[in-house]
C-alpha cells in the first residue's frame, strides 16, 4: 500500500510542478492564474510549499568552482620599485597602496 501512496504522491508532485511552472510563465499574478484556471489559491500554495520541501530534501549541497574574472590590463594598477613588481586592482584602497609602498621602500 505504501508503494501505491508513494506513486500517487510522485504523480501529484509532477502534475503540480507543471501547473506551478505554467503559472510562473504566464506573466499573471498567482491569484489571477488560479482564478483563470479554476484552482484555489490555498491549493496552489499548498503544492508550492510541498514542491519546495521536496526539492530541499532531495537536493544535496555541492560546491561549484567559480573562476575569478581575469582583469583587463587597464583595470590593474602596476607599481615597480627595483625588482619588485606589484599589480593591484585599480579600486584598491589608497591607504593600503601607500602602506605597501612604504613597506617596499624599506625592503629596497
TIRO-2110 file (N, C-alpha, C; in Angstrom, 1 decimal):
// TIRO-2110
0.8, -1.2, 0.0, N, 1, A
0.0, 0.0, 0.0, CA, 1, A
0.9, 1.3, 0.0, C, 1, A
2.0, 1.2, 0.7, N, 2, A
2.9, 2.3, 0.7, CA, 2, A
3.4, 2.7, -0.7, C, 2, A
3.7, 1.7, -1.5, N, 3, A
4.1, 1.9, -2.8, CA, 3, A
3.1, 2.7, -3.6, C, 3, A
1.9, 2.3, -3.5, N, 4, A
0.8, 3.0, -4.2, CA, 4, A
0.7, 4.5, -3.8, C, 4, A
0.8, 4.7, -2.5, N, 5, A
0.8, 6.1, -2.0, CA, 5, A
2.0, 6.9, -2.5, C, 5, A
3.2, 6.3, -2.5, N, 6, A
4.4, 6.9, -3.0, CA, 6, A
4.2, 7.3, -4.5, C, 6, A
3.7, 6.4, -5.2, N, 7, A
3.5, 6.6, -6.7, CA, 7, A
2.5, 7.7, -6.9, C, 7, A
1.4, 7.7, -6.1, N, 8, A
0.4, 8.8, -6.2, CA, 8, A
1.0, 10.1, -5.8, C, 8, A
1.7, 10.2, -4.8, N, 9, A
2.4, 11.4, -4.4, CA, 9, A
3.3, 12.0, -5.4, C, 9, A
4.1, 11.1, -6.0, N, 10, A
5.0, 11.5, -7.0, CA, 10, A
4.3, 12.0, -8.3, C, 10, A
3.2, 11.4, -8.6, N, 11, A
2.4, 11.8, -9.7, CA, 11, A
1.8, 13.2, -9.5, C, 11, A
1.3, 13.4, -8.3, N, 12, A
0.7, 14.7, -7.9, CA, 12, A
1.8, 15.8, -7.9, C, 12, A
3.0, 15.5, -7.4, N, 13, A
4.1, 16.4, -7.4, CA, 13, A
4.5, 16.8, -8.8, C, 13, A
4.5, 15.9, -9.7, N, 14, A
4.9, 16.2, -11.1, CA, 14, A
3.8, 17.0, -11.8, C, 14, A
2.5, 16.7, -11.5, N, 15, A
1.4, 17.4, -12.0, CA, 15, A
1.4, 18.9, -11.5, C, 15, A
1.6, 19.0, -10.2, N, 16, A
1.6, 20.4, -9.7, CA, 16, A
2.8, 21.2, -10.1, C, 16, A
3.9, 20.5, -10.3, N, 17, A
5.1, 21.1, -10.8, CA, 17, A
4.9, 21.8, -12.1, C, 17, A
4.2, 21.1, -13.0, N, 18, A
3.8, 21.6, -14.3, CA, 18, A
2.8, 22.8, -14.2, C, 18, A
1.9, 22.7, -13.3, N, 19, A
0.9, 23.7, -13.1, CA, 19, A
1.6, 25.0, -12.6, C, 19, A
2.4, 24.8, -11.6, N, 20, A
3.1, 26.0, -11.0, CA, 20, A
4.0, 26.6, -12.0, C, 20, A
4.7, 25.8, -12.7, N, 21, A
5.6, 26.3, -13.8, CA, 21, A
4.8, 27.1, -14.8, C, 21, A
3.7, 26.6, -15.2, N, 22, A
2.8, 27.3, -16.1, CA, 22, A
2.4, 28.7, -15.5, C, 22, A
2.0, 28.7, -14.3, N, 23, A
1.7, 29.9, -13.6, CA, 23, A
2.8, 30.9, -13.6, C, 23, A
4.0, 30.5, -13.3, N, 24, A
5.1, 31.4, -13.3, CA, 24, A
5.4, 31.9, -14.7, C, 24, A
5.2, 31.1, -15.7, N, 25, A
5.5, 31.5, -17.1, CA, 25, A
4.4, 32.3, -17.7, C, 25, A
3.2, 32.4, -17.0, N, 26, A
2.0, 33.0, -17.6, CA, 26, A
2.1, 34.6, -17.6, C, 26, A
2.9, 35.1, -16.7, N, 27, A
3.0, 36.5, -16.5, CA, 27, A
1.9, 37.1, -15.7, C, 27, A
1.0, 36.2, -15.3, N, 28, A
-0.1, 36.7, -14.4, CA, 28, A
0.3, 36.6, -13.0, C, 28, A
-0.5, 37.3, -12.1, N, 29, A
-0.3, 37.2, -10.7, CA, 29, A
-0.8, 35.8, -10.3, C, 29, A
-0.3, 35.3, -9.2, N, 30, A
-0.7, 33.9, -8.8, CA, 30, A
-2.3, 33.9, -8.6, C, 30, A
-2.8, 34.9, -8.0, N, 31, A
-4.3, 35.0, -7.8, CA, 31, A
-5.0, 34.9, -9.1, C, 31, A
-4.6, 35.7, -10.1, N, 32, A
-5.2, 35.7, -11.4, CA, 32, A
-5.1, 34.4, -12.2, C, 32, A
-3.9, 33.8, -12.1, N, 33, A
-3.7, 32.5, -12.7, CA, 33, A
-4.6, 31.4, -12.1, C, 33, A
-4.7, 31.4, -10.8, N, 34, A
-5.6, 30.5, -10.1, CA, 34, A
-7.0, 30.7, -10.6, C, 34, A
-7.4, 31.9, -10.6, N, 35, A
-8.8, 32.2, -10.9, CA, 35, A
-9.1, 31.8, -12.4, C, 35, A
-8.2, 32.1, -13.3, N, 36, A
-8.4, 31.7, -14.7, CA, 36, A
-8.4, 30.2, -14.9, C, 36, A
-7.7, 29.5, -14.0, N, 37, A
-7.6, 28.0, -14.2, CA, 37, A
-8.4, 27.2, -13.3, C, 37, A
-9.3, 27.8, -12.5, N, 38, A
-10.1, 27.1, -11.6, CA, 38, A
-9.4, 26.4, -10.5, C, 38, A
-8.3, 27.0, -10.0, N, 39, A
-7.5, 26.4, -8.9, CA, 39, A
-7.7, 27.3, -7.7, C, 39, A
-7.9, 26.7, -6.5, N, 40, A
-8.0, 27.5, -5.3, CA, 40, A
-6.6, 28.0, -5.0, C, 40, A
-6.4, 29.2, -4.5, N, 41, A
-5.1, 29.7, -4.1, CA, 41, A
-4.5, 28.9, -3.0, C, 41, A
-5.4, 28.5, -2.1, N, 42, A
-4.9, 27.7, -1.0, CA, 42, A
-4.2, 26.4, -1.5, C, 42, A
-4.9, 25.7, -2.4, N, 43, A
-4.3, 24.5, -3.0, CA, 43, A
-3.0, 24.8, -3.7, C, 43, A
-3.0, 25.9, -4.5, N, 44, A
-1.8, 26.3, -5.2, CA, 44, A
-0.6, 26.5, -4.3, C, 44, A
-0.8, 27.2, -3.2, N, 45, A
0.3, 27.5, -2.2, CA, 45, A
0.7, 26.2, -1.4, C, 45, A
-0.3, 25.4, -1.2, N, 46, A
0.0, 24.1, -0.5, CA, 46, A
1.0, 23.3, -1.3, C, 46, A
0.7, 23.2, -2.6, N, 47, A
1.6, 22.4, -3.5, CA, 47, A
2.9, 23.1, -3.8, C, 47, A
2.9, 24.4, -3.8, N, 48, A
4.1, 25.1, -4.0, CA, 48, A
5.0, 24.8, -2.8, C, 48, A
4.5, 24.8, -1.6, N, 49, A
5.3, 24.5, -0.4, CA, 49, A
5.8, 23.1, -0.5, C, 49, A
4.9, 22.1, -0.8, N, 50, A
5.3, 20.7, -0.9, CA, 50, A
6.5, 20.5, -1.9, C, 50, A
6.4, 21.2, -3.1, N, 51, A
7.4, 21.1, -4.1, CA, 51, A
8.7, 21.7, -3.5, C, 51, A
8.7, 22.8, -2.9, N, 52, A
9.9, 23.4, -2.3, CA, 52, A
10.5, 22.5, -1.3, C, 52, A
9.7, 21.9, -0.4, N, 53, A
10.2, 21.0, 0.6, CA, 53, A
10.8, 19.7, 0.0, C, 53, A
10.2, 19.2, -1.1, N, 54, A
10.7, 18.0, -1.8, CA, 54, A
12.1, 18.4, -2.4, C, 54, A
12.2, 19.5, -3.0, N, 55, A
13.5, 19.9, -3.6, CA, 55, A
14.5, 20.1, -2.5, C, 55, A
14.1, 20.7, -1.4, N, 56, A
15.1, 20.9, -0.3, CA, 56, A
15.6, 19.6, 0.3, C, 56, A
14.7, 18.6, 0.3, N, 57, A
15.0, 17.3, 0.9, CA, 57, A
15.9, 16.5, 0.0, C, 57, A
15.7, 16.6, -1.3, N, 58, A
16.4, 15.7, -2.3, CA, 58, A
17.7, 16.4, -2.8, C, 58, A
17.8, 17.7, -2.7, N, 59, A
18.9, 18.4, -3.3, CA, 59, A
20.1, 18.3, -2.2, C, 59, A
21.2, 17.8, -2.7, N, 60, A
22.3, 17.7, -1.8, CA, 60, A
23.2, 18.9, -2.1, C, 60, A
23.7, 19.5, -1.1, N, 61, A
24.6, 20.7, -1.3, CA, 61, A
25.9, 20.2, -2.0, C, 61, A
26.4, 21.1, -2.9, N, 62, A
27.6, 20.8, -3.6, CA, 62, A
28.4, 22.0, -3.9, C, 62, A
29.7, 21.9, -4.0, N, 63, A
30.5, 23.1, -4.3, CA, 63, A
30.6, 23.3, -5.8, C, 63, A
30.5, 24.5, -6.2, N, 64, A
30.6, 24.9, -7.6, CA, 64, A
31.9, 25.7, -7.7, C, 64, A
32.8, 25.3, -8.6, N, 65, A
34.0, 26.0, -8.9, CA, 65, A
33.7, 27.3, -9.6, C, 65, A
34.1, 28.4, -9.1, N, 66, A
33.9, 29.7, -9.7, CA, 66, A
35.3, 30.2, -10.1, C, 66, A
35.4, 30.7, -11.2, N, 67, A
36.7, 31.3, -11.6, CA, 67, A
36.6, 32.8, -11.5, C, 67, A
37.6, 33.4, -11.0, N, 68, A
37.6, 34.9, -10.9, CA, 68, A
37.8, 35.4, -12.3, C, 68, A
37.1, 36.5, -12.6, N, 69, A
37.3, 37.1, -13.9, CA, 69, A
38.7, 37.6, -14.1, C, 69, A
39.3, 37.4, -15.2, N, 70, A
40.6, 37.9, -15.5, CA, 70, A
40.5, 39.4, -15.7, C, 70, A
41.2, 40.2, -14.9, N, 71, A
41.0, 41.7, -15.1, CA, 71, A
41.8, 42.1, -16.4, C, 71, A
41.2, 43.1, -17.0, N, 72, A
41.8, 43.7, -18.2, CA, 72, A
43.1, 44.5, -17.7, C, 72, A
44.0, 44.6, -18.6, N, 73, A
45.3, 45.3, -18.2, CA, 73, A
45.0, 46.7, -17.8, C, 73, A
44.0, 47.4, -18.3, N, 74, A
43.7, 48.7, -17.9, CA, 74, A
43.0, 48.8, -16.5, C, 74, A
42.6, 47.6, -16.0, N, 75, A
42.0, 47.5, -14.7, CA, 75, A
43.0, 47.3, -13.6, C, 75, A
44.3, 47.3, -13.9, N, 76, A
45.3, 46.9, -13.0, CA, 76, A
46.2, 48.1, -12.7, C, 76, A
46.5, 48.3, -11.4, N, 77, A
47.5, 49.3, -11.0, CA, 77, A
48.8, 48.6, -10.8, C, 77, A
49.8, 49.0, -11.7, N, 78, A
51.1, 48.3, -11.6, CA, 78, A
52.1, 49.3, -11.0, C, 78, A
52.8, 48.8, -10.0, N, 79, A
53.9, 49.6, -9.4, CA, 79, A
55.2, 48.8, -9.4, C, 79, A
56.2, 49.4, -9.9, N, 80, A
57.5, 48.8, -10.0, CA, 80, A
58.5, 49.6, -9.2, C, 80, A
59.1, 48.9, -8.2, N, 81, A
60.2, 49.6, -7.4, CA, 81, A
61.3, 48.6, -7.4, C, 81, A
62.5, 48.9, -8.0, N, 82, A
63.6, 48.0, -8.1, CA, 82, A
63.1, 46.7, -8.7, C, 82, A
63.4, 45.6, -8.1, N, 83, A
63.0, 44.3, -8.6, CA, 83, A
61.5, 43.9, -8.3, C, 83, A
60.9, 44.7, -7.4, N, 84, A
59.5, 44.4, -7.0, CA, 84, A
58.6, 44.9, -8.2, C, 84, A
57.6, 44.0, -8.5, N, 85, A
56.6, 44.3, -9.5, CA, 85, A
55.3, 44.0, -8.9, C, 85, A
54.5, 45.1, -8.5, N, 86, A
53.3, 44.9, -7.8, CA, 86, A
52.1, 45.2, -8.7, C, 86, A
51.1, 44.3, -8.8, N, 87, A
49.9, 44.6, -9.6, CA, 87, A
48.7, 44.5, -8.7, C, 87, A
47.9, 45.5, -8.7, N, 88, A
46.8, 45.6, -7.8, CA, 88, A
45.6, 46.0, -8.6, C, 88, A
44.4, 45.6, -8.1, N, 89, A
43.1, 46.1, -8.8, CA, 89, A
43.1, 47.6, -8.6, C, 89, A
42.6, 48.3, -9.6, N, 90, A
42.5, 49.8, -9.6, CA, 90, A
41.7, 50.3, -8.4, C, 90, A
40.8, 49.5, -7.9, N, 91, A
39.9, 50.0, -6.8, CA, 91, A
40.5, 49.7, -5.5, C, 91, A
41.8, 49.4, -5.4, N, 92, A
42.4, 49.1, -4.1, CA, 92, A
42.5, 50.4, -3.3, C, 92, A
42.2, 50.2, -2.0, N, 93, A
42.2, 51.4, -1.1, CA, 93, A
43.6, 52.1, -1.2, C, 93, A
43.6, 53.4, -1.3, N, 94, A
44.8, 54.2, -1.5, CA, 94, A
45.7, 54.1, -0.2, C, 94, A
45.1, 54.0, 0.9, N, 95, A
45.8, 53.9, 2.2, CA, 95, A
46.6, 52.6, 2.2, C, 95, A
46.0, 51.5, 1.7, N, 96, A
46.7, 50.2, 1.6, CA, 96, A
47.8, 50.3, 0.6, C, 96, A
47.6, 51.0, -0.5, N, 97, A
48.7, 51.2, -1.5, CA, 97, A
49.8, 51.9, -0.9, C, 97, A
49.5, 53.0, -0.2, N, 98, A
50.6, 53.8, 0.5, CA, 98, A
51.4, 52.9, 1.5, C, 98, A
50.7, 52.1, 2.3, N, 99, A
51.3, 51.2, 3.2, CA, 99, A
52.2, 50.2, 2.5, C, 99, A
51.8, 49.7, 1.4, N, 100, A
52.6, 48.7, 0.6, CA, 100, A
53.8, 49.4, 0.1, C, 100, A
53.6, 50.6, -0.4, N, 101, A
54.8, 51.4, -0.9, CA, 101, A
55.8, 51.6, 0.1, C, 101, A
55.4, 52.0, 1.3, N, 102, A
56.3, 52.3, 2.4, CA, 102, A
57.0, 51.0, 2.8, C, 102, A
56.3, 49.9, 2.8, N, 103, A
57.0, 48.6, 3.1, CA, 103, A
58.0, 48.2, 2.0, C, 103, A
57.6, 48.4, 0.8, N, 104, A
58.6, 48.1, -0.3, CA, 104, A
59.8, 49.0, -0.2, C, 104, A
59.6, 50.3, 0.1, N, 105, A
60.8, 51.2, 0.2, CA, 105, A
61.8, 50.7, 1.3, C, 105, A
61.2, 50.2, 2.3, N, 106, A
62.1, 49.7, 3.4, CA, 106, A
62.9, 48.5, 3.0, C, 106, A
62.3, 47.7, 2.1, N, 107, A
62.9, 46.4, 1.6, CA, 107, A
64.0, 46.7, 0.6, C, 107, A
63.8, 47.8, -0.2, N, 108, A
64.7, 48.0, -1.4, CA, 108, A
65.8, 48.9, -1.0, C, 108, A
END
